[in-house]
Amino acid sequence: MNYFFELPSKWAKQNKELLMLSIIFAEGITPGSQEEQVRSKIREFVQKLKEIEDIFKGFYVHDKLHFQIAQRNQILAKRTTLKKLVGDFQHSLEVELELAPF
């Protein structure tokens, strides 16, 4: 399952980051209701991302040396927040679908 979405970004062209979240279903996952559960979790996750001001900065960790120290610190802080959100999202899927950890 691929889910495309946009996040506001002051640093990206057209002021938005275009992102894709991909979920690969293991054997034994039944199409339909479980897929809808995953879509619901994805929508919740994306909404949480959109609620965090300047979360897009977390995607620029590999470019941090091109920024001033203050912005580097912001990038690292947003990266930490982003990693926690992704971890929480992954855990919520494991619990919801009773999957083994990745």
C-alpha positions as semicolon CSV with decimal commas, in nm:
position;residue;x (nm);y (nm);z (nm)
1;M;0,000;0,000;0,000
2;N;0,137;0,342;-0,094
3;Y;0,002;0,660;0,060
4;F;0,107;0,991;-0,093
5;F;0,077;1,316;0,102
6;E;0,218;1,666;0,127
7;L;0,363;1,858;0,419
8;P;0,404;2,234;0,425
9;S;0,771;2,328;0,389
10;K;0,941;2,664;0,368
11;W;1,250;2,497;0,220
12;A;1,096;2,292;-0,060
13;K;0,992;2,395;-0,407
14;Q;0,634;2,518;-0,411
15;N;0,650;2,527;-0,029
16;K;0,558;2,162;0,018
17;E;0,730;1,829;0,063
18;L;0,580;1,544;-0,136
19;L;0,606;1,221;0,062
20;M;0,508;0,860;0,021
21;L;0,451;0,612;0,299
22;S;0,468;0,248;0,188
23;I;0,338;-0,049;0,382
24;I;0,417;-0,403;0,273
25;F;0,164;-0,654;0,399
26;A;0,291;-0,991;0,517
27;E;0,117;-1,308;0,419
28;G;-0,184;-1,373;0,634
29;I;-0,311;-1,015;0,629
30;T;-0,657;-1,017;0,484
31;P;-0,744;-0,746;0,233
32;G;-1,032;-0,521;0,319
33;S;-1,081;-0,455;0,686
34;Q;-0,714;-0,476;0,783
35;E;-0,617;-0,252;0,495
36;E;-0,875;0,001;0,614
37;Q;-0,728;-0,018;0,965
38;V;-0,387;0,063;0,819
39;R;-0,529;0,353;0,612
40;S;-0,688;0,492;0,926
41;K;-0,357;0,469;1,116
42;I;-0,177;0,635;0,826
43;R;-0,426;0,923;0,820
44;E;-0,380;0,970;1,197
45;F;-0,001;0,966;1,155
46;V;-0,007;1,220;0,870
47;Q;-0,236;1,447;1,070
48;K;0,006;1,438;1,365
49;L;0,292;1,529;1,130
50;K;0,098;1,822;0,990
51;E;0,026;1,955;1,338
52;I;0,396;1,993;1,423
53;E;0,534;2,327;1,315
54;D;0,833;2,300;1,080
55;I;0,846;1,919;1,102
56;F;0,982;1,925;0,746
57;K;1,320;2,028;0,890
58;G;1,359;1,672;1,019
59;F;1,396;1,553;0,660
60;Y;1,706;1,769;0,605
61;V;1,938;1,591;0,848
62;H;2,178;1,491;0,569
63;D;2,202;1,854;0,455
64;K;2,255;2,000;0,802
65;L;2,614;2,106;0,730
66;H;2,480;2,354;0,474
67;F;2,299;2,544;0,751
68;Q;2,401;2,772;1,034
69;I;2,440;2,616;1,380
70;A;2,101;2,739;1,504
71;Q;1,926;2,579;1,208
72;R;2,133;2,262;1,248
73;N;2,001;2,231;1,602
74;Q;1,645;2,278;1,477
75;I;1,701;2,010;1,213
76;L;1,831;1,764;1,472
77;A;1,546;1,841;1,712
78;K;1,283;1,792;1,441
79;R;1,459;1,473;1,330
80;T;1,431;1,339;1,686
81;T;1,060;1,424;1,693
82;L;1,010;1,268;1,351
83;K;1,186;0,945;1,450
84;K;0,969;0,917;1,762
85;L;0,650;0,969;1,561
86;V;0,756;0,707;1,305
87;G;0,844;0,463;1,584
88;D;0,508;0,520;1,755
89;F;0,330;0,475;1,422
90;Q;0,514;0,151;1,352
91;H;0,432;0,021;1,699
92;S;0,065;0,112;1,659
93;L;0,051;-0,097;1,341
94;E;0,219;-0,392;1,510
95;V;-0,034;-0,381;1,793
96;E;-0,336;-0,318;1,570
97;L;-0,253;-0,594;1,326
98;E;-0,068;-0,821;1,568
99;L;0,241;-0,819;1,350
100;A;0,590;-0,917;1,441
101;P;0,828;-0,618;1,474
102;F;1,017;-0,520;1,158
